[in-house]
Amino acid sequence: MKTIKILIADDDPTDCQNLLNKLTAYFKAKKILESDYEIITTHTIDSTIELLSSSNYFDIFFADINFSEGDSESGKRNGYLLIRKAFEACPLTFICVYSGTADEDFSGQKKYVDLFKRGMLADIYKKDSFQLTTPTKFNNRFKNAWKHVISKQFIWDLWNNHKLILAKLNEPDTASCSEIIKNNISEIEKNLDSILFLLKNINNPLSDAIVYRLCLQLYHRCLEIFCEGEKKDEDIFAQSEKNKTILAKLINKDKDWNLGDKITALRKIVAYSDLQITEYGYRLNDWRNRSVHLDKDFIPNLVNILFANLTLALFVNGKNGIHFKSFEQIPDIEKEKGFKDLKELIDFIR
């Protein structure tokens, strides 16, 4: 397990130390090794922003809203600014407000409700509760944050691959790109953001299949957009007809495999020039179709999403730099349907 990084931002050293003590006591009670976590504290807005802006990604962030140097109403120099900066730096950070004026029942506090809806805020702690509640109560509260962070470690590799994909797509000077390419990149970026938001906020096992279905469709759409590029329909048709004979051998299809008369997502994928990896695009397309048409024998799972993430990264960027280590460390992942395909793809990339 990677070291879990926690940032506490508070201009009051005493309050900061109180929270630090509570966290340290929690880790001791749970027998969590000191090497498994790192806690950093900051006491000014500028020093916090500097940390957040220097590629220091944090798993958990406690932000005091009421900095004495700030303006609690405008949000220009207070904890609200830090929350925005933390989310912009890393959308995976589990962000918590803690404040003397905050109410743990946030339903009547519009600013907090808005932040929750946008996925920028995960929990609220009231400072008084740190001093008044027993260690057991604090531990029971904080364990939700810790459990969330530990269970979502695989998303960091997904996110790193998303950054890899977008960096590759933006390598050319986008100012000189056509409107088609600009719009394609914009749609891919929005789709990848949506995937992160959905996976980060799954909290009900009953909703997993729905979320995975949506994520699978979004990854598939990104792959379709990338493979299409600026190609004309007649070029896609001709190239896919040329490539399908070779691909048919790889996927055990008849040599007279018929792709139909329309320019489908499958044709766009088959028309892609690198046939060595097109097979993985074919599998992703097949899973997507089965999820859309609600094949009773196919229920999307996490393995399908990891496979889709790696497939898109492979098409866009090639093998170099793709992240997958945390995928192999997910408990019992090898028991999931589709793991054989995922393992084959990882071995191909490795």
Order of alpha helices (4+ residues) and beta strands (2+ residues): beta-alpha-beta-alpha-beta-alpha-beta-alpha-beta-alpha-alpha-alpha-alpha-alpha-alpha-alpha-alpha-alpha-alpha-alpha
